[in-house]
Amino acid sequence: MASSYSSDLKLELMATGENAGTWGTKTNANLNLIQQAIGGFEQVSVSSGATVALAMSDASISNARNMVVKVASVTLSGATVVTVPDSIEKMYIFDITAVTNPTNLTIKTASGSGFVTDQAKMYFAYTDGTNLNEVSLDTLGGAIGTASLPTVTVAKGGTGLTSLGAANLPLKVNSGGSALEFGALPLAGGGTGSTSLAGANIAALNATNNFADNIIQRSLLKDTGEVRVALGDLGGGTDDIDLSLGNVFSATVSTGTQTLTFSNPSPSGNACTFMLILTNGGSQTVNFPASVDFPGGSAPTLTTSGTDILMFTTIDAGTLYHGILASTDSK
C-alpha cells in the first residue's frame, strides 16, 4: 500500500510494510517539515497589483508551510493579494512591516476569504480549512480584551489600578493619600476643576505661555511683574517700540532728531497700555507718531538732562494713542 499525505502539513504517512530501508530518511524529512511549520521563516516577494500564491507540496519544503511569512520591501500602488492553500488548518504570523501602502494588500486562502492589512505591522492568523482568520486584540477575551490592566504593585512601578478609569479623568492620589485613583483634581491640589481639556493654549507652570489674546477671568495676581524692554541709547534716526515684546520700555536720547514708531498693539476693542521711560528726551527733538494724541494737542516738553515717564493707551489697535507725561524729571 502506497504512502498517503496528511491534509494540513502534507507529511508523508507511510503504510505498514512500505518503504523498507528508507523509513529513517522519510521520518527525518517529516520532522523537518514539522520544524518548518512550527518555527519556519520565509520572505516572499510580491509585485504591486499581482497575486502571489503560497504553495504547500506533499513531503517537501514549501513556502506556505512556514510559521512566519514576511513580505519583502515593496510599495503597493494597487490591489495585491497573497494566498495560502485551501483545505489546510494552520497558524500563521505575517510580517508586513516592510510594506508601503499596506491597505492595498489582502491575505486570504486561495478560494476563501481573509483580511486586509491596515498597517505595516505583524498579523497573527489561522486557516480553518476554508478561510484565513485574523486574530486581533479586539477579538480576544480576558483581561486585555476587556480593556483592563493586571495589578502591578506600586513598588514595581505600577499604579495599583486594574482598570483604565473613566474618559478624560486624570490620575490622582485618593483622599486618604494611600492609593492612586482616577478623578477630578481639586483646585487646592493644583488642579483646574475640570475633567477634560476644554480648549487650546492650556498653560503650563514654569514656562512662557501664549494665551493668544484669550481672557483670563476673575484672577487674583500676587508678586507679578511686567516685561521691560531696554532700548538703550537710540542715537538719533527712527526706532520702533514693538508692543509684542513688553509693556515697559526704557531709552536714552543723545544725538540728532529722534523719531519713534509704535507697532503690534493689542487687537481693536482691547485696551493696550505701555510705559516709556525716556532719559534726556529734551536734549534733542523727539517726534512721536502722528497717531498719538497728547493733552492740548501738543507733545509735552521733555527734560534735557533727566528722566521722564510717559504713558500711552490705545483701544483701537493703534489708530489713536492717548499719551500723557506721567512724571517729569523723575528722581
Disulfide bonds with the S-S distance in Angstrom:
none
